[in-house]
Amino acid sequence: MQVFKELQRKAALQSQTPELPHRLPEEPLLRGIFEIGKRSRDVVLSARRLRWSPIVPESPAGGTGRAVKEEIIEMKDVFSVKVKRRRFVGQKKGGTLLGITIFKCLHKEENKLTDCAIHLNNFSEDHCHSWFRCLKEILNGFQNRPKSLKVFVNPSSHKREATHIYYEQVSPLFKLADIKTDVTVTEYEGHALSVLKECELQAFDGVVCVGGDGFVSEVAHGLLLKAQIDAGKGTDFISAPVRAPVPLGVIPAGTTNILAYTLYGIKHAVTATLHIVMGHIQPVDACTFSTPSRLLRFGFSAMFGFGARTLALAEKHRWMPSNQRKDFAFIKTLADLKTEKCNKDQWHKIQGDFLNVSIMAIPCLCSMAPRGLAPNTRLNNGSMALIVVRNTSRTEFIKHLKRYASVKNQFSFPFVETYTVQEVKVQPRNKSGLDAKENTDTNATAEEDNYPWNIDGDLIEASEVHVRVHPQLINLYGVNTDDLESSKATCNCI
């Protein structure tokens, strides 16, 4: 027992220092014989690697007579280990010991992650349990891997598939990784926000949301708002917000899934889940969107003009199927293409008639824009991309939109201007010049001086909006997409 405790101590110390150079010698923690792939293998475990090689009989002249191929698993890619038993139907405990199963995160092409199992077969209880305990000790030494998660599922997202995605693809992986979950299936808009305001977040290592961009925005807003409440700050107007206390995980179950694409380079629920399970943490900039008197919400990106009017029209036709509704709104808004008139301000001024204004703190990748809606910004560079599209013909505007789906520069048009900013104020001129038809096409119940804004896929009605970026305000489960292979997705919607 004393020897094993010493092995555990060494495993814990080595597993907590994965940054040590690989050239240093790796001290073996355990060595033994297992059957892997129906052949006996000599297996060696260190805090960094599990390696095995075939046991080859010596030739009469001595030596094996042929080279022995060694296989290696990096322990940083392992997320679970289980004792393997054969049980009868209905049997919940006991059973015949078969060995140990190790579950590994496997990297595939196009940024996709999947899980695979490696079976180490051995019938000895003592042998298998000593290996199991040592493997678990190593896994417990990896930081950032969550043990407990608060999960929000939006059953209304996209094709109403979020609940199925969570219970069929996500939950089994959380269970396999021994992650405890507290699940809320939301029943109405704003449900997640109201739960988060009262939630004791110290009981969890992270928060996960399963849904589309609007739902992700609601949960991110709630998480950051909760941080302000817990810090004793007012929520009417926030100039220096407090960082979110726990990371946010995003499981894509919507239409565009911009944040998921930006974090993972792909829309794939298993990939997103494994990034959470493995504890891949990425600091991300977030924005406050405020009127002169109050905070509208926390978020990552916003559109005013074409992008907002398209969303407003889609929201008015929620009786239509999701894809039809979005296509209809896009085509109708394009047919009724109008500019927004913006006022002067005491800052660096841009004044005129604009078809669209985008303000984005993240690159905003999606299938319709594989390079991103704002490819010149980053997840955490402390700045936002301001993209303004001035008045032009419908034909030229469509050319600009089509460029998002290609590798060409979508900004190389004389009517498109891009800026790198830290604060933006958008002040529309009043609506007195707009006809009644346009008011009907946006939101008939809106106040006279309010305009539609698309903030992370959510429709917000406001007039003057002040946007500020706050560096690394929230941690998200995922990676920096600059390090990922570029998505090969293309768009055929135009």
C-alpha positions in Angstrom: 0.0 0.0 0.0 2.9 2.4 0.8 4.5 1.7 -2.6 1.2 2.4 -4.4 0.6 5.6 -2.4 4.1 6.7 -3.6 3.2 5.9 -7.2 0.0 7.9 -6.8 2.0 10.9 -5.5 4.4 10.8 -8.4 1.5 10.5 -10.8 -0.2 13.5 -9.4 2.9 15.6 -9.4 3.8 14.7 -13.0 0.2 15.0 -14.3 0.0 18.6 -12.9 3.1 19.6 -14.9 2.3 18.7 -18.5 4.4 21.6 -19.7 7.7 19.8 -18.8 9.8 19.2 -22.0 9.3 15.8 -23.6 13.1 15.2 -23.7 13.2 14.6 -19.9 13.1 11.0 -18.9 9.6 9.7 -18.0 9.6 7.6 -14.8 7.4 4.5 -15.2 4.6 4.4 -12.7 3.3 0.9 -13.5 4.3 -1.9 -15.9 2.3 -5.1 -16.6 0.8 -7.5 -19.1 -2.5 -6.9 -20.8 -4.2 -8.4 -23.8 -4.9 -5.6 -26.4 -6.4 -6.4 -29.7 -6.3 -10.2 -29.0 -2.5 -10.1 -28.4 -0.5 -10.0 -25.2 1.3 -6.7 -24.7 3.9 -5.3 -22.5 2.2 -2.1 -21.1 4.1 0.8 -19.4 2.3 3.7 -17.7 3.9 7.1 -16.9 2.2 10.3 -16.0 2.4 11.5 -19.6 1.9 8.4 -21.7 0.6 4.9 -21.9 2.6 2.8 -24.2 2.6 -0.9 -25.2 4.4 -3.2 -27.5 3.8 -6.9 -28.5 5.4 -9.6 -26.5 7.5 -11.4 -29.1 9.2 -14.8 -28.3 13.0 -14.8 -28.6 14.5 -16.6 -31.5 16.8 -19.6 -30.9 19.8 -17.4 -31.5 18.6 -14.9 -29.0 16.7 -11.6 -29.6 13.3 -11.2 -31.1 14.4 -11.5 -34.7 12.3 -8.5 -35.8 11.6 -5.0 -34.8 8.9 -4.4 -32.1 6.4 -1.8 -32.9 5.4 0.4 -29.9 2.0 2.2 -29.7 1.5 5.3 -27.5 -1.4 7.2 -26.0 -0.9 10.6 -24.6 -2.6 10.8 -21.2 -3.7 14.4 -21.9 -6.0 12.9 -24.6 -7.6 10.4 -22.2 -10.8 11.5 -20.5 -12.1 8.4 -18.8 -11.1 5.0 -17.5 -13.5 2.2 -16.4 -13.3 -1.3 -15.0 -14.7 -3.6 -17.6 -17.0 -6.5 -16.5 -19.3 -9.0 -18.2 -22.8 -8.9 -16.6 -26.0 -10.7 -17.3 -29.1 -8.8 -18.5 -30.5 -6.8 -15.5 -27.4 -7.3 -13.4 -26.2 -4.0 -12.0 -23.3 -5.0 -9.8 -20.5 -7.6 -9.8 -19.9 -9.6 -12.9 -16.9 -11.3 -14.4 -13.8 -9.0 -14.6 -12.5 -8.5 -18.1 -10.0 -5.7 -17.6 -9.8 -1.9 -18.1 -11.3 0.3 -20.8 -9.6 3.6 -21.5 -11.6 6.3 -23.4 -9.6 8.7 -25.5 -10.4 12.0 -27.4 -9.5 11.4 -31.0 -8.7 14.3 -33.4 -10.0 13.8 -36.9 -10.0 15.9 -40.1 -11.8 19.2 -40.4 -11.5 20.0 -36.7 -13.8 17.1 -35.7 -13.3 15.3 -32.4 -14.6 11.9 -31.5 -14.2 9.4 -28.8 -12.7 5.9 -29.0 -12.1 3.0 -26.5 -9.0 1.0 -25.9 -9.6 -2.3 -24.1 -6.8 -3.6 -21.8 -7.9 -7.1 -20.9 -6.7 -8.9 -17.8 -8.6 -11.2 -15.4 -6.7 -10.3 -12.2 -8.7 -8.1 -9.7 -5.7 -6.8 -7.9 -3.8 -6.0 -11.1 -6.6 -4.2 -12.8 -7.6 -2.2 -9.7 -4.1 -1.0 -9.1 -3.9 0.2 -12.7 -7.4 1.7 -12.5 -6.6 3.7 -9.4 -3.3 5.0 -10.8 -5.0 6.0 -14.1 -7.7 7.9 -12.2 -5.1 9.7 -10.2 -3.4 10.9 -13.3 -6.7 12.1 -14.9 -7.7 13.9 -11.7 -4.5 15.9 -11.9 -5.4 17.7 -15.1 -6.7 21.1 -14.4 -9.8 22.8 -16.0 -11.6 19.6 -16.5 -15.1 20.0 -15.0 -16.5 17.7 -12.4 -20.0 19.4 -12.2 -21.9 21.4 -14.8 -25.1 23.5 -14.9 -26.8 22.7 -18.2 -29.5 24.7 -20.0 -31.4 23.1 -22.9 -33.6 25.1 -25.2 -36.2 22.7 -26.7 -37.4 25.3 -29.1 -34.1 25.9 -30.9 -34.1 25.4 -34.7 -35.9 22.2 -35.6 -36.6 21.5 -31.9 -33.8 19.0 -31.8 -31.8 20.4 -28.8 -33.3 18.0 -26.3 -32.6 15.0 -28.5 -29.0 16.2 -29.1 -28.3 16.6 -25.4 -29.7 13.3 -24.2 -28.5 11.2 -27.2 -25.0 12.7 -27.9 -23.9 15.0 -25.0 -25.2 13.5 -21.8 -23.6 10.0 -22.4 -20.2 11.6 -22.7 -20.6 13.7 -19.6 -21.7 10.5 -17.7 -18.7 8.6 -19.2 -16.4 11.3 -17.9 -18.0 11.2 -14.4 -19.3 14.8 -14.8 -22.3 15.5 -12.6 -25.0 17.6 -14.3 -27.9 19.7 -13.2 -30.2 20.2 -16.2 -32.8 22.8 -16.8 -35.0 22.4 -20.0 -36.3 25.9 -20.5 -40.0 26.5 -20.8 -40.1 30.2 -22.0 -37.9 33.0 -23.3 -35.8 34.3 -20.5 -36.1 31.2 -18.4 -32.4 30.5 -18.3 -31.7 34.2 -17.4 -34.1 34.0 -14.4 -32.6 30.7 -13.2 -29.0 32.0 -13.5 -29.9 35.1 -11.4 -30.7 32.8 -8.5 -28.2 30.1 -9.2 -25.4 29.3 -6.7 -22.7 29.0 -9.3 -20.0 28.1 -6.8 -21.5 24.6 -6.9 -20.5 24.2 -10.5 -17.3 24.2 -12.5 -19.0 25.5 -15.6 -22.3 26.3 -17.4 -23.4 24.7 -20.7 -26.1 25.7 -23.1 -27.6 23.6 -25.8 -29.4 25.7 -28.5 -28.9 28.4 -31.1 -27.2 31.8 -31.1 -30.0 33.6 -29.4 -30.1 31.1 -26.6 -26.3 31.2 -26.2 -26.6 35.0 -26.0 -29.2 34.7 -23.2 -27.1 32.4 -21.1 -23.9 34.4 -21.6 -25.8 37.5 -20.7 -27.2 35.8 -17.6 -23.8 34.5 -16.5 -22.2 37.9 -16.8 -25.2 39.7 -15.2 -25.0 37.2 -12.3 -21.3 38.2 -11.8 -22.3 41.8 -11.5 -25.0 41.0 -9.0 -22.7 38.9 -6.8 -20.1 41.6 -6.9 -22.7 44.1 -5.6 -22.7 46.2 -8.8 -25.8 47.8 -10.2 -27.1 46.4 -13.5 -28.6 49.6 -14.9 -25.4 50.8 -16.4 -22.0 49.0 -16.2 -18.7 50.7 -17.2 -16.3 48.2 -15.7 -18.0 44.8 -15.5 -16.8 41.8 -13.5 -15.5 38.7 -15.2 -17.8 35.6 -15.4 -17.0 33.3 -12.5 -17.1 30.0 -14.5 -16.6 29.0 -18.1 -19.4 28.7 -20.6 -19.8 25.7 -23.0 -21.8 25.9 -26.2 -23.4 22.9 -27.8 -24.7 23.9 -31.3 -28.4 23.1 -31.9 -29.5 26.2 -33.9 -29.4 27.4 -37.5 -26.2 29.4 -37.9 -24.4 28.6 -34.6 -21.9 31.4 -35.0 -20.3 31.1 -31.6 -19.9 27.3 -31.9 -18.3 27.6 -35.3 -16.0 30.3 -33.9 -14.9 28.1 -31.0 -14.7 24.7 -32.7 -14.5 25.5 -36.4 -17.4 23.1 -37.0 -21.0 22.5 -36.1 -20.7 19.1 -34.3 -22.2 18.4 -30.9 -19.7 15.6 -30.0 -16.8 17.9 -30.8 -18.2 20.7 -28.6 -18.9 18.2 -25.8 -15.3 16.8 -25.9 -13.8 20.3 -25.7 -15.9 20.8 -22.5 -14.9 17.4 -21.1 -11.2 17.9 -21.9 -11.4 21.3 -20.2 -10.1 23.3 -23.2 -10.5 26.9 -21.9 -10.4 30.0 -24.2 -10.6 33.6 -22.8 -12.9 35.6 -25.0 -13.7 39.4 -25.2 -17.3 40.4 -24.6 -19.2 43.6 -25.1 -21.7 45.7 -23.2 -24.6 47.1 -25.3 -26.2 50.1 -23.6 -28.5 53.0 -24.1 -27.6 56.3 -22.4 -29.6 55.2 -19.3 -29.4 51.4 -19.1 -27.6 48.2 -20.0 -29.3 46.4 -22.8 -27.3 43.2 -22.5 -23.9 41.6 -22.6 -22.9 40.0 -26.0 -20.3 39.4 -28.7 -21.7 40.9 -31.9 -24.4 43.1 -33.2 -25.9 44.3 -36.5 -27.9 47.4 -37.2 -29.6 48.0 -40.6 -30.0 45.1 -43.0 -28.9 42.4 -40.5 -31.3 43.6 -37.9 -34.3 44.2 -40.2 -33.9 40.7 -41.6 -34.1 39.3 -38.0 -37.1 41.6 -37.1 -39.0 40.4 -40.1 -38.2 36.8 -39.4 -39.5 37.2 -35.8 -42.8 38.5 -37.2 -43.2 35.3 -39.2 -42.4 32.7 -36.5 -45.4 30.7 -37.7 -43.3 29.6 -40.7 -40.8 26.8 -40.5 -37.3 28.0 -39.4 -35.4 27.7 -42.7 -38.3 29.1 -44.7 -38.8 32.0 -42.3 -35.1 33.0 -42.5 -35.0 32.7 -46.3 -38.2 34.7 -46.7 -37.0 37.5 -44.3 -33.6 37.7 -46.1 -35.2 38.0 -49.6 -37.9 40.4 -48.5 -35.5 42.7 -46.7 -33.2 42.6 -49.7 -36.1 43.5 -52.0 -37.1 46.4 -49.7 -33.4 47.4 -49.2 -33.3 50.7 -47.3 -30.6 52.8 -45.6 -30.4 54.0 -42.0 -29.5 57.7 -41.4 -27.0 58.2 -38.5 -26.2 61.5 -36.7 -23.0 63.2 -35.8 -21.3 62.8 -32.5 -18.4 64.3 -30.6 -16.2 61.3 -31.3 -14.6 60.4 -34.6 -17.6 60.7 -36.8 -19.0 58.6 -39.6 -22.2 60.1 -40.9 -24.5 59.1 -43.7 -26.9 56.6 -45.1 -25.9 53.0 -44.2 -27.3 49.7 -45.4 -25.7 47.8 -42.6 -23.5 48.3 -39.5 -21.8 45.4 -37.9 -19.9 45.6 -34.6 -18.2 42.3 -33.6 -15.7 41.4 -30.9 -15.2 37.9 -32.3 -14.6 36.6 -35.9 -18.2 35.1 -36.1 -17.5 32.1 -38.2 -20.5 30.2 -39.7 -21.3 28.0 -42.6 -22.4 31.1 -44.6 -19.1 32.8 -43.8 -16.3 30.3 -43.4 -13.7 33.0 -42.9 -16.0 34.8 -40.5 -18.3 37.8 -40.7 -15.4 39.8 -39.1 -12.3 37.9 -40.1 -9.9 40.7 -39.1 -10.7 40.5 -35.4 -9.8 37.8 -32.9 -11.4 36.1 -29.8 -9.4 38.1 -27.3 -7.4 40.9 -28.8 -9.3 43.6 -26.8 -10.9 45.3 -29.9 -13.9 45.1 -32.1 -14.4 45.2 -35.8 -16.7 48.0 -37.0 -18.0 47.3 -40.6 -20.2 49.8 -42.2 -21.8 49.4 -45.6 -22.8 52.7 -47.2 -25.7 53.2 -49.6 -25.2 51.4 -52.9 -27.3 49.6 -55.5 -29.0 46.3 -54.6 -26.7 44.5 -57.2 -23.5 45.7 -55.6 -24.8 44.9 -52.1 -25.6 41.3 -53.2 -22.0 41.0 -54.6 -20.7 42.1 -51.2 -22.9 39.5 -49.4 -21.8 36.7 -51.8 -18.1 37.4 -51.0 -18.7 36.1 -47.4 -19.1 32.6 -48.8 -15.8 32.7 -50.7 -12.1 33.3 -50.0 -12.2 36.7 -51.6 -12.1 39.9 -49.5 -15.8 40.8 -48.8 -14.6 44.3 -47.9 -12.9 45.3 -51.1 -15.8 47.5 -52.3 -15.8 51.3 -52.3 -19.0 51.4 -50.2 -17.6 49.2 -47.4 -15.5 50.6 -44.6 -13.8 48.7 -41.8 -12.4 50.0 -38.5 -10.8 48.5 -35.5 -12.4 50.1 -32.4 -12.9 49.7 -28.7 -16.1 51.8 -28.4 -18.9 52.6 -30.8 -22.0 54.8 -30.5 -24.7 54.4 -33.2 -27.2 57.3 -33.3 -29.9 56.9 -35.9 -31.8 59.9 -37.1 -35.5 59.9 -36.2 -38.0 57.9 -38.2 -40.0 60.8 -39.4 -38.9 60.2 -42.9 -39.8 56.6 -43.0 -43.1 55.4 -44.4 -45.7 53.4 -42.6 -44.9 50.3 -44.6 -41.4 50.1 -43.3 -42.6 50.5 -39.7 -44.9 47.5 -40.3 -42.1 45.4 -41.8 -39.9 45.8 -38.7 -42.1 45.9 -35.6 -45.4 47.6 -35.4 -45.4 47.7 -31.6 -42.0 49.4 -31.3 -41.8 52.9 -30.0 -41.5 55.6 -32.6 -37.8 56.3 -31.9 -36.7 52.7 -31.6 -35.0 50.6 -34.2 -34.3 46.9 -34.5 -30.9 45.6 -33.4 -29.6 42.1 -34.0 -27.5 41.3 -30.9 -26.1 37.7 -31.1 -29.2 36.5 -33.0 -31.6 38.2 -30.5 -33.9 41.0 -31.6 -33.5 44.1 -29.4 -35.4 47.4 -29.9 -33.4 50.5 -29.1 -32.4 53.9 -30.6 -28.9 55.2 -29.6 -26.7 52.3 -28.6 -23.3 52.5 -27.0 -21.0 49.4 -27.5 -17.9 48.8 -25.5 -15.5 45.8 -25.6 -14.2 44.3 -22.4 -11.1 42.2 -22.8 -11.3 38.5 -21.8 -14.5 39.1 -19.9 -15.6 35.5 -20.1 -14.0 32.0 -20.5 -15.5 29.7 -23.1 -14.9 26.0 -23.5 -13.1 25.7 -26.9 -10.0 26.7 -28.7 -8.6 29.6 -30.7 -9.8 29.0 -34.2 -6.6 30.6 -35.6 -5.0 27.3 -34.6 -7.6 25.2 -36.4 -7.8 24.0 -40.0 -9.9 26.5 -41.9 -13.5 25.3 -42.5 -14.3 24.2 -46.0 -18.0 25.0 -45.7 -19.5 27.0 -48.5 -22.8 28.9 -48.7 -25.4 28.5 -51.5 -28.1 30.7 -50.0 -27.6 33.5 -52.5 
